[in-house]
Amino acid sequence: MPKLSRVLTLAFPLALAAAAAPMVAQMPQVPGQPDKARVSAGTYTTDPGHSLVAWKVNHFGFNDYFGLFGDVAGTLELDPANPAAAKVAVTIPVAKVVTASAGLTSHLLRPGKDGKAADFFGAEPADARFVSTSVVPGSDGMSAKITGDLTLNGVTKPVTLDATFAGAGTNPFTRAATVGFHAKAVIKRSDFNVSYALPFVADDVHLDITVAFEKK
């Protein structure tokens, strides 16, 4: 019996693995893959429900807090044979900013007191806008530095995004050819006349961007 027990102990995992192998082979592949060969030339528009700009700023030197802009709208002109010629223009609805704190969100959007300038964005802030002016592809073929003009709070300044190609394929619901990118950047809020509580609330704002573009 001890020998039989050892045989069963060895055989059971092998049998289980053999049974699972066909199931693993049949698992569907996700639609988007980091494969540049899947990208076709043309004009794309954002999928606003899946395009986000997250921001992070340090508070009092203790820790960071976060916020999020959604419903990013815009266009991308892209030719994989000539990535340096790509052009992107997006609009970010500042008035739709969200945070995990109702009080903080209200503070970001409240008007200035007694007719003074708002502490942050203020009531009914204009949309932010980023329009690329140059694209420098990285040597890895998967990244690029995208420089453009960012208009925020009535001020326009150049900003460079460190962008990375995330994936391409066909969206299974819309049937649209889709490409996705991640990007990071750091801006100084004082450059855009948002100077409340400096330096206790940090000047540097870290942006973490994810955008999906669909070809129409």
MARDOTI-617538 format. One line per field, with one value per residue (C-alpha): x, y, z; residue number from 0. Coordinates in steps of 0.2 Angstrom, whole numbers, plus 5000, padded with zeros to 4 digits. Example, Ala and Ser with C-alpha at 12.3 -4.5 7.8 and 13.67 -1.06 7.14 Angstrom:
2
X	5062|5068
Y	4978|4995
Z	5039|5036
pos	0|1
// end
This chain:
216
X	5000|5014|5021|5003|5001|5017|5012|4995|5003|5014|5001|4987|4997|5002|4985|4978|4991|4987|4968|4971|4983|4969|4959|4974|4977|4959|4959|4955|4968|4965|4961|4975|4993|5009|5012|5016|5012|4993|4993|4986|4988|4974|4965|4959|4948|4948|4938|4933|4926|4943|4955|4961|4973|4978|4987|4997|5004|5013|5003|5013|5028|5018|5011|5004|4986|4978|4965|4958|4951|4941|4931|4947|4942|4953|4961|4977|4985|4996|5006|5017|5029|5032|5029|5038|5024|5011|5000|4989|4976|4966|4954|4953|4937|4944|4927|4924|4939|4936|4945|4942|4936|4921|4928|4944|4934|4923|4939|4947|4931|4924|4925|4937|4931|4925|4929|4947|4955|4951|4963|4964|4953|4938|4920|4916|4934|4938|4944|4962|4970|4986|4991|5007|5021|5034|5036|5053|5052|5063|5076|5066|5052|5039|5041|5042|5044|5029|5031|5016|5007|4997|4983|4977|4969|4971|4990|4999|5016|5026|5025|5034|5026|5036|5024|5024|5014|5003|4994|4983|4969|4951|4939|4927|4912|4914|4923|4935|4953|4960|4978|4982|4996|5002|5012|5019|5024|5028|5022|5023|5006|5013|5017|4998|4994|4988|4999|4988|4997|5015|5026|5016|5006|5020|5022|5026|5011|5014|5003|5000|4990|4981|4972|4964|4961|4948|4949|4933
Y	5000|5013|5010|5013|5028|5036|5031|5040|5055|5057|5052|5064|5081|5074|5069|5086|5095|5085|5088|5107|5109|5109|5122|5133|5131|5136|5152|5167|5180|5198|5209|5222|5216|5226|5223|5237|5227|5228|5247|5255|5272|5285|5297|5290|5298|5295|5282|5294|5281|5273|5288|5295|5308|5305|5318|5317|5330|5330|5337|5345|5334|5319|5310|5312|5314|5310|5316|5311|5318|5307|5309|5314|5319|5321|5315|5306|5306|5291|5282|5268|5270|5288|5289|5306|5314|5309|5322|5322|5335|5331|5341|5337|5343|5351|5354|5335|5332|5319|5314|5302|5317|5327|5341|5341|5340|5355|5365|5362|5369|5382|5401|5413|5421|5439|5441|5435|5422|5404|5393|5380|5378|5388|5386|5382|5380|5380|5363|5360|5357|5348|5350|5341|5351|5337|5318|5310|5291|5281|5269|5254|5257|5257|5274|5292|5310|5320|5339|5350|5365|5363|5376|5376|5389|5402|5399|5390|5381|5368|5351|5335|5318|5302|5290|5271|5261|5249|5239|5238|5227|5227|5232|5217|5228|5243|5233|5248|5247|5253|5259|5263|5273|5277|5293|5302|5320|5332|5350|5364|5371|5388|5389|5389|5402|5388|5393|5391|5384|5384|5376|5366|5358|5354|5364|5348|5339|5321|5316|5298|5296|5282|5284|5273|5279|5271|5272|5278
Z	5000|5004|4986|4979|4989|4982|4964|4967|4974|4959|4946|4952|4949|4932|4927|4933|4923|4907|4909|4912|4897|4883|4894|4894|4876|4873|4884|4873|4869|4875|4860|4862|4861|4861|4843|4831|4816|4822|4820|4804|4798|4799|4811|4828|4841|4860|4868|4882|4894|4895|4894|4910|4917|4935|4945|4961|4973|4989|5005|5019|5015|5024|5009|4992|4987|4971|4958|4942|4926|4914|4898|4889|4871|4856|4840|4835|4817|4816|4803|4810|4795|4801|4819|4820|4810|4823|4829|4845|4852|4867|4878|4897|4906|4922|4929|4930|4942|4955|4971|4985|4997|4993|5003|4993|4977|4982|4987|4970|4961|4973|4968|4976|4992|4991|4973|4974|4963|4967|4977|4963|4948|4953|4948|4930|4925|4906|4899|4898|4881|4875|4857|4851|4842|4840|4842|4845|4844|4856|4850|4857|4844|4858|4866|4861|4869|4864|4866|4865|4872|4887|4890|4908|4919|4905|4903|4889|4892|4883|4891|4887|4889|4890|4881|4878|4866|4876|4863|4847|4841|4837|4851|4853|4857|4845|4831|4829|4827|4843|4849|4867|4875|4893|4897|4911|4914|4928|4928|4940|4945|4948|4930|4927|4941|4953|4968|4983|4999|4991|4997|5009|4995|4982|4966|4956|4950|4943|4929|4924|4908|4899|4883|4870|4853|4841|4822|4814
pos	0|1|2|3|4|5|6|7|8|9|10|11|12|13|14|15|16|17|18|19|20|21|22|23|24|25|26|27|28|29|30|31|32|33|34|35|36|37|38|39|40|41|42|43|44|45|46|47|48|49|50|51|52|53|54|55|56|57|58|59|60|61|62|63|64|65|66|67|68|69|70|71|72|73|74|75|76|77|78|79|80|81|82|83|84|85|86|87|88|89|90|91|92|93|94|95|96|97|98|99|100|101|102|103|104|105|106|107|108|109|110|111|112|113|114|115|116|117|118|119|120|121|122|123|124|125|126|127|128|129|130|131|132|133|134|135|136|137|138|139|140|141|142|143|144|145|146|147|148|149|150|151|152|153|154|155|156|157|158|159|160|161|162|163|164|165|166|167|168|169|170|171|172|173|174|175|176|177|178|179|180|181|182|183|184|185|186|187|188|189|190|191|192|193|194|195|196|197|198|199|200|201|202|203|204|205|206|207|208|209|210|211|212|213|214|215
// end
